Amino acid sequence: MTCAEMGGPCDTAITADTQDEMMSKGMAHMEEVHPEMAADIKAMPHDDPKMVEWNQKFQADWASKPEDAPEEDAAPMTAPEEAHEEEEMAS
């Protein structure tokens, strides 16, 4: 799935083997790349209607994703150190 498919603002691809792992990796991405949005999400009660709606959509989207589906047009998720090294190599 991508950050955008999970409700985020970018097209970074995030991969996981389980729903829980995807949610965990998605939040880790949000905290690192979109910290203000992550803080808003964490401040929201789990029973907030927006959170309930997001969770239902996420579960449906996860269930409909083929296990081996390639993420077309999605930027691969790289660690900040790797991204920095790639920038230095390109220079």
C-alpha positions as CSV (number, residue, x, y, z in Angstrom):
1,M,0.0,0.0,0.0
2,T,1.1,3.6,-0.3
3,C,1.0,6.4,2.3
4,A,-1.8,8.0,0.2
5,E,-3.8,4.8,0.2
6,M,-3.6,4.8,4.0
7,G,-4.9,8.4,4.1
8,G,-1.5,10.2,4.1
9,P,-0.2,12.9,1.7
10,C,2.5,11.1,-0.3
11,D,3.0,8.1,-2.6
12,T,5.7,6.3,-0.6
13,A,5.2,2.5,-0.8
14,I,4.9,0.7,2.5
15,T,5.0,-3.1,2.6
16,A,4.0,-5.5,5.3
17,D,2.8,-9.1,5.8
18,T,-0.1,-8.4,8.2
19,Q,-2.6,-5.6,8.8
20,D,-1.0,-4.9,12.2
21,E,2.5,-4.6,10.6
22,M,1.1,-2.3,7.9
23,M,-0.5,0.0,10.5
24,S,2.7,0.0,12.5
25,K,4.9,0.7,9.5
26,G,2.4,3.3,8.3
27,M,2.5,5.2,11.6
28,A,6.3,5.0,11.7
29,H,6.4,6.5,8.3
30,M,3.9,9.2,9.3
31,E,6.0,10.0,12.5
32,E,9.2,10.3,10.4
33,V,7.9,12.1,7.3
34,H,4.7,13.7,8.3
35,P,5.1,14.4,12.1
36,E,2.3,17.0,12.4
37,M,-0.2,14.6,10.8
38,A,1.0,11.7,13.0
39,A,0.5,13.9,16.1
40,D,-3.1,14.7,15.0
41,I,-3.8,11.0,14.4
42,K,-2.4,10.0,17.8
43,A,-4.4,12.7,19.6
44,M,-7.7,11.4,18.1
45,P,-9.7,9.0,20.2
46,H,-10.0,5.5,18.7
47,D,-13.8,5.7,18.8
48,D,-13.8,9.0,17.0
49,P,-16.1,8.5,13.9
50,K,-13.2,9.5,11.6
51,M,-11.0,6.9,13.1
52,V,-13.7,4.2,12.9
53,E,-14.3,5.1,9.3
54,W,-10.6,5.1,8.5
55,N,-10.2,1.7,10.2
56,Q,-13.1,0.2,8.2
57,K,-11.7,1.5,4.9
58,F,-8.2,0.3,5.8
59,Q,-9.4,-3.2,6.5
60,A,-11.4,-3.3,3.3
61,D,-8.5,-2.0,1.3
62,W,-6.1,-4.5,2.9
63,A,-8.4,-7.4,2.2
64,S,-8.8,-6.4,-1.5
65,K,-5.0,-6.1,-2.1
66,P,-3.5,-9.0,-3.9
67,E,-0.6,-10.4,-1.8
68,D,2.0,-10.0,-4.5
69,A,0.7,-6.8,-6.1
70,P,3.4,-4.5,-7.3
71,E,3.1,-0.9,-6.2
72,E,2.9,0.9,-9.5
73,D,4.2,4.5,-9.7
74,A,5.0,4.4,-6.0
75,A,8.3,5.6,-4.6
76,P,9.9,2.8,-2.6
77,M,10.2,3.5,1.2
78,T,13.8,4.0,2.1
79,A,15.5,4.8,5.4
80,P,16.6,8.4,5.7
81,E,20.2,7.3,5.7
82,E,19.8,5.5,2.4
83,A,18.0,8.4,0.9
84,H,20.8,10.7,1.9
85,E,23.4,8.4,0.6
86,E,21.5,8.2,-2.8
87,E,21.5,12.0,-3.0
88,E,25.2,12.2,-2.3
89,M,25.9,9.5,-5.0
90,A,23.8,11.5,-7.5
91,S,25.8,14.7,-6.9
